[in-house]
Amino acid sequence: MKNPVDMTAMFKDVMGSFPVDTSAMEGSFKNAASLNEKLSGVALGAVEKSADISSKWAKDTLGKLADMAKAKAEPADYAKAMTDFASANAEAASEHMAAFAEIAKKVQMDTVELMMAAGKDMQEETTAAVQKATADVTTAAKKATSK
């Protein structure tokens, strides 16, 4: 073979016939970043509310402990103070745990809504990208066969 085929040029021509559009990747990255921002907002909001509940619970408990720690005139008063503290603490625990459960429920609902919206957006973007890619490949194939 005196004149070998230049494979580099041939591959360059073939690869040049199939255009690469990076806008779909850029769009996916932007959408993922936006979804992460929204999910972070949901999580941070829940953390803030949980911290508020925990802080209030701690303050209430400390206030009740201060009442219990006061000197009493009769020994039976100490038992009553301890019983009152335990009863109030159990009631407060129930209320605060219900508040935590409400936060968790809201986080779950918000997350599901965000994921459903993201899935819908992703489906629409994928459909558009596939249609565009099909059109590009068809155009490139027509160019390649017409040469």
Secondary structure, 3 states (H helix, E strand, C coil): CCCCCCHHHHHHHHHHHCCCCCHHHHHHHHHHHHHHHHHHHHHHHHHHHHHHHHHHHHHHHHHHHHHHHCCCCCHHHHHHHHHHHHHHHHHHHHHHHHHHHHHHHHHHHHHHHHHHHHHHHHHHHHHHHHHHHHHHHHHHHHHHHHC
